[in-house]
Amino acid sequence: MQLLVPDPRQAVRLAAGEARALGGAPRPQAWTPGPGRGIWALEKDGALIGGARAEAGVLAGLYILPQWQRRGYGRYLLRALARQPGAPAAVAAPGGAAPFFARLGFAPCADGLWRRVPPVSGAVVWAQTQLRRALAGRPAPVCIDATCGNGHDTVFLAGLGGRVLALDIQPAAVAATRARLAAAGADPARCRVVQADHARLAALAAREGFAPADGVMFNFGWLPGADHTVHSRARGSRAALAAALHLLAEGGALTAVLYSPGHGPQEEEKQAVLAQLTGLDEARFAVTVHPGHPGAPLPVLVRRLPI
């Protein structure tokens, strides 16, 4: 199978097939190349199977011809698109196809588009595993996801059986976290998701009734799948960590996953957070820095020791 730019005849066939499937009149011009438009035709042994089109980086149509449907070619096409230059990073209003895109890792965001959610990194898995072990003796822990991002940690914390407060400064992160909690069937009465700066964690936790907290999770850096020019900064992150450590219950645990390309403000933040955590009073806190590969996310575990 191969992806090609459709010829005029194929564009007419794809337009007619899309019109039959979705209603409305065929629009061959929508399946022809143009400024800001990406067009792909999927062929198998010289036969046209289907195609996809994108406008301004947003997938506007993906269609498999009737005789080729229900054979997995739609999944193949979408995954093949991800490897193409200028591949669409989002889907516009999938409608009845929403379950299809959800199975392939897309989730709704606050901007009205569905965006692909990156897989959970090994550093996040390590942090979750360590926190689960640390809180194993607490049947209904009070937990905070201080930088909820795409909601992976929030869903994990909700699965521990207690109450969860999740916050993020980006509206897209809040929307993605709420959608992921709903998809996981989490109890909304036990999960509070708010848009807020993690630097205001102390006041927010007190107001929402999450102090003291048994577990706190941080992911410092950018929101995966979003604008990497928007990210946390060293000063705000240090303030948020200081607040979290202050409200952490005895025997409680905190995890921090640090992302950095190795230079710039992200590296400054990473080194500042590492210095803050590794410099904690050893009589009150036990700190474990998980070794990793250069450039990979770096996870840290902090446990508050009983007095």
N, C-alpha and C positions, 0 to 999 in steps of 0.2 A: 504494500500500500504506500501511497505517496501523496503529499500535499502539493498542489499546483495552483497557479493563478488561473481561474476559470476562463475559457474562451467564450465568445458571445453566445454560442449555442448552449453551453453549459449554464451560463448565467440565466438564460430564459427558462431552462428546465428547473433550476433551483428556485427561481422566483415563483414559478407555477406551483411547485411542490409546497413551498412555504405558504402560499395563498390558500391552497387546499387544506393544509393542516391548521392554520390559524385564522382563516377567514380573510375577506377583503380581496382586492384586485391584485393580480401579479404586478410586481415592480422590478422588472429586469434591471433598471438603472441602479437599484440598491445593491445589485450583485456584480457591478462593474467597478473597476478601480477608479478612485478619485482622491482628491486632496483630503488627508486625514482619515481615509478609509482603508481598512485592511480586508482583503478578500482571499479566501482559501477554498479550493475544491479538493475533495478526497476521492482518489481513484483506487480501484482494486483490479489488477489485471486489465487495465485499460477501460474499465467500466466506471462511470460516475456513480459514487455511493451517496455523497452528500457534500455539504460545505458549511462554511461559517463566515460571518462578516462582522467587522468591528468599526465603530465610529468614535474617533478621538480616544482610542484606547479602551473603549467599553464594548463588550460583546453584545451586539444588537440582534444577532440571529445565528442559530446553529440548527441545522436540519439534516436528517438522514432520509433518503428517498424511501418510500413505503416498502418496496420489495427487499430492502436491506435493514429494516428496523428490527429491534428486539434481538440483535446478535452481538451487542456490545460495541458497535461501531461508533455510537455517540460518545461513549467513554473514551474510546481510542482517539477520536477526533479532538476532544477537549484536552486530553493529555498531550497529544502531538502539538497542539497550538501553543502550549506552555513552553515548548522548546524553540519556537520561532522568534526571529527578531521582530520587535514591536508587538509581541503577543499581548492580547487584552488582559488587564489585571483585574477586571471587574465585570459583572453581568448586570444588565439593566432589566429590572422588573421581570424575573423569570416566570411569574404567574404559576400556571399549572405544572411547570417544569421545576419548581422549587425543590421537590424531593430529590430529583436527579442531581441538581447542583449541590445540595446539602451532602449527599453521599460522597461527592467528590471534593469535599473540603471547603465549600463556599458557605459564608454566613452573612446575614443581613447587617448592614451598617447604617449609621445615622444619616448618611448622605443619600439614602434611598437606593444605593447599589448593593449588590452582593459581592463580597470580596473573598478571595481565597485565603484561608487561615493556614499559616505555616505550621508544620508539624512541631510537636513539643520537643525541645532539645534535651540532650542527655543531662545537661546541668540542671534543668528544671526537674527532670525525673529524680535525680539525686536529691535535690532539695526537698521534694515532696516525700520521698522515702524516709529521709532523716527526720522530717517533722512528724510524720505518722508514727515513727518509732518513739519519738520524744513524748508524744501526747497519748500513747497507747493506754495509759492508766486513767485517762480523763474521758468519761463516757459522753459528755456533752460540752466540748471545749468552746470557749469564746475566742473567735479568731478574726484577724484582720488581713485582707489583701490590700496592701497599701499602694500598689501600682498594678491595677487589675488587668491592663492591657487587653488581650483577646479573651480573657476569662478562664484560661486553663487552671490557674491556681485557685480561683474562686470556686469553680466546680469541685475541685479536689477538696477544698476546705469544707464545702457544704456536705460532702460525703462523709465527713468525720462525725456527723450527727449533732453538732451544736449550732451556734449562731455565727453568722458571718457578716462582717462589714467590708464592702469592697469600694475602692475609690480610684479615680484616675482624673487627670486634668483634661484629657481629650474626650469630647463628646462621642467620637467614633468608638473609643474603647468602652465607654459606659454602655453604649447601645449593643456592641458585640458581646459584652459580658452578660447583659440581661438576656439576650437571645440564646446564648450558650446555656445559661441556667435553666431557661424555659425548656430548651431541647432536652436537657438532662433530667427534667422532671423534679427539679429542686423545689422545696417548700418555700414559697415567696414570703411566708410569715417569718422565716428564719434567716432570710438573706436580704440585706440592705445594700443597694448599689447607688452611689452618689457621685456626681461630678465635683471634684475638689482637688486642690493642690495637696500633695502628700506632706508638704512643709507645714500644713495646718492640722496634722494628724492628732496632736494632743487635744486641741479644743474639740475636734470632730468626734473623737472616740469618747470623750467625756459627755458630750451632748447626746450622742446616740446610745449611751449605755454599754460601751465596749471597753471599759477600763475597770479593773485590770483585764488584760488579755492573756489567754493561754498560748496562743500562737500568732505570729506575725510573719508575713511573707512580702518580700520586695523583689522586683526585677528592675534594675537600674539601667537606663539607656533609652532606646527608641521603641516605639510600638511596632512590632513585626507586621509587615505588609502595609505600613503607612509611611508618611513623610518622615524620612530620617533626619531632616533638619529640625524637627520638633523632638526634643528629648529632655530628660531630667538633667539637672546641673548640680555641681559639687556642693554648693552652699545649701540649696534646698534639701538635697539628699542627706547631708550631715544633720541638718535640723530634724528631718523626719526620723532618722535613725535614733537620735538622742531621745526624741519623744517616745518612740516605740520601746526603747530599752527601759525608759522610766516607767511605762505602764505595763511592762511585761511581768506577769505573776511569777512567784517563786516556783521553780521547776518548769517554767514555760520555755518556749524555744522560738527563735527568730531565724529566718533564712534570708539571704540576699544573693541574687544572681547578678553578676556584673558583666556588662557587655561593653566592648571597646574595639575599634579597628586598630588600636595601637598608637594613636596619636590624637591630638586635638582635645576639645572639651570632654569627650567621652573618656579618654585616657586619664585626664586630670581628675574626673569624677571617680573613676575606678581606683586610682591610687589614694585619693582622699578618703574614700570609704574603707579601703583596706587598712589604712593607717589608723582610722578611728576604731575599727573593730578589733584589730590585733593589739591595739593599745589599751584595751579595757582592763579593769582591775581583775586579776586572776583569782582573787578571793571571792569575787561575786559572779564572774562569768567564765564559762568554758567555750573557747572559740576553735572551730575546725575549719581550715581552708582546704577545700578539695583540690588536689593537683590536677591540672589539665594541660592541654596542648596550647602552645602560643597562639593567641588570637581567638581561642575558643572561649565561650562564656565561662566565667569563673564563679562557682557557688561557694557560699560560706554559711556555716551553721553556728549559731550562738545560743547557748543554754544558760539560763539564769539559775545559779546555784542556790540551794536552800541556805538560809542564814544559820 
